[in-house]
Amino acid sequence: MSKVEDFLTKEEEQAIVEAIRMAEKETSGEIRVHIEKTTSKAHYDRALEVFHDLGMDATELKNGVLIYVAVEDHQFVICGDKGINEVVPADFWDCTKDVMATQFKSGNFKQGLIDGITRAGEKLQHYFPYHESDTNELSNEISKG
């Protein structure tokens, strides 16, 4: 499977968007998923570039989380902004990646993404609880490159 369009069905994409919406319901944090075919850059560097391109570094509390997937490369990265990275345990993103990788290895891409979104959402809810004045600063839709 090397095409971005074939990575997830429309129904799976909608389930992921719904998982983002639910994860963000109780937090001021923002979660995005970006999927692209491949990159010639180091995957972490490319994820940071996408993080910036999507405006995720412009959230008020610096609490955005990006799950970046390079389909053809069989690689994914989780990037948290400064605010969330300062408060989660040092191994949190690695543990989250392990949970996702277990699903990915079985071909369960939708469930892997939902598991990662859910874990990120739980930490965002803990450290950045929802306030009445919060607005959804970024789209919940999956971006593609």
TORZAMAR-282386 format. One record per residue (C-alpha): x, y, z. Coordinates in steps of 0.25 Angstrom, whole numbers. Example, Ala and Ser with C-alpha at 12.3 -4.5 7.8 and 13.67 -1.06 7.14 Angstrom:
2
LOVEX       X       Y       Z
LOVEX      49     -18      31
LOVEX      55      -4      29
END
This chain:
145
LOVEX       X       Y       Z
LOVEX       0       0       0
LOVEX       7      12      -5
LOVEX      -4      22      -8
LOVEX      -8      32       3
LOVEX     -23      30      -2
LOVEX     -22      15       0
LOVEX     -17      16      14
LOVEX     -30      18      21
LOVEX     -45      17      16
LOVEX     -54      29      17
LOVEX     -61      22      28
LOVEX     -48      20      35
LOVEX     -44      35      33
LOVEX     -57      39      39
LOVEX     -55      30      51
LOVEX     -42      36      53
LOVEX     -47      50      52
LOVEX     -58      46      62
LOVEX     -47      41      72
LOVEX     -40      55      70
LOVEX     -53      62      73
LOVEX     -56      53      86
LOVEX     -41      55      91
LOVEX     -42      70      89
LOVEX     -55      71      96
LOVEX     -50      72     110
LOVEX     -37      79     107
LOVEX     -32      92     101
LOVEX     -21      84      94
LOVEX     -21      81      79
LOVEX     -18      68      72
LOVEX     -16      67      57
LOVEX     -13      55      48
LOVEX      -5      57      35
LOVEX      -3      46      25
LOVEX       7      46      13
LOVEX      13      36       3
LOVEX      28      38       6
LOVEX      38      49      10
LOVEX      53      51       6
LOVEX      55      57      20
LOVEX      57      51      33
LOVEX      43      47      38
LOVEX      44      55      51
LOVEX      49      67      43
LOVEX      38      66      33
LOVEX      28      64      44
LOVEX      33      77      51
LOVEX      31      84      37
LOVEX      17      79      36
LOVEX      14      83      50
LOVEX      19      98      47
LOVEX      11      98      33
LOVEX      -2      94      40
LOVEX       0     105      50
LOVEX       1      95      61
LOVEX      12     104      68
LOVEX       2     115      69
LOVEX      -7     110      79
LOVEX      -9     119      91
LOVEX      -4     109     101
LOVEX       6     102      92
LOVEX      -2      89      94
LOVEX      -3      83      80
LOVEX       0      69      77
LOVEX       3      64      62
LOVEX       3      49      58
LOVEX      10      49      45
LOVEX      10      37      36
LOVEX      19      34      24
LOVEX      11      22      17
LOVEX      21      17       7
LOVEX      33      19      17
LOVEX      25      11      28
LOVEX      29      22      38
LOVEX      21      31      48
LOVEX      25      42      57
LOVEX      17      48      69
LOVEX      21      63      71
LOVEX      16      70      84
LOVEX      18      85      85
LOVEX      26      92      96
LOVEX      14      93     106
LOVEX      10      78     106
LOVEX      25      73     105
LOVEX      28      80     118
LOVEX      18      73     126
LOVEX      17      59     121
LOVEX      26      48     126
LOVEX      39      47     118
LOVEX      35      33     112
LOVEX      21      37     109
LOVEX      22      39      94
LOVEX      30      26      92
LOVEX      20      18     100
LOVEX       9      24      91
LOVEX      17      20      79
LOVEX      19       6      84
LOVEX       3       5      86
LOVEX       1      10      72
LOVEX      12       1      66
LOVEX       6     -11      71
LOVEX      -7      -8      64
LOVEX       0      -3      51
LOVEX       8     -16      50
LOVEX      -5     -24      50
LOVEX     -10     -15      39
LOVEX     -20      -8      48
LOVEX     -16       6      44
LOVEX     -29      13      48
LOVEX     -29       6      62
LOVEX     -14      10      64
LOVEX     -17      25      61
LOVEX     -29      25      70
LOVEX     -21      18      81
LOVEX     -10      29      79
LOVEX     -21      40      79
LOVEX     -28      35      91
LOVEX     -15      34      99
LOVEX     -11      48      95
LOVEX     -25      53      98
LOVEX     -24      47     112
LOVEX     -11      55     115
LOVEX     -16      67     109
LOVEX     -29      66     118
LOVEX     -21      64     130
LOVEX     -11      76     128
LOVEX     -19      85     119
LOVEX     -34      83     124
LOVEX     -45      90     116
LOVEX     -50     104     120
LOVEX     -63     110     115
LOVEX     -54     121     108
LOVEX     -47     110      99
LOVEX     -49     110      84
LOVEX     -45      99      75
LOVEX     -32     106      69
LOVEX     -29      96      58
LOVEX     -37      87      49
LOVEX     -40      72      53
LOVEX     -39      68      39
LOVEX     -28      59      34
LOVEX     -18      66      26
LOVEX     -11      60      14
LOVEX       2      63       7
END
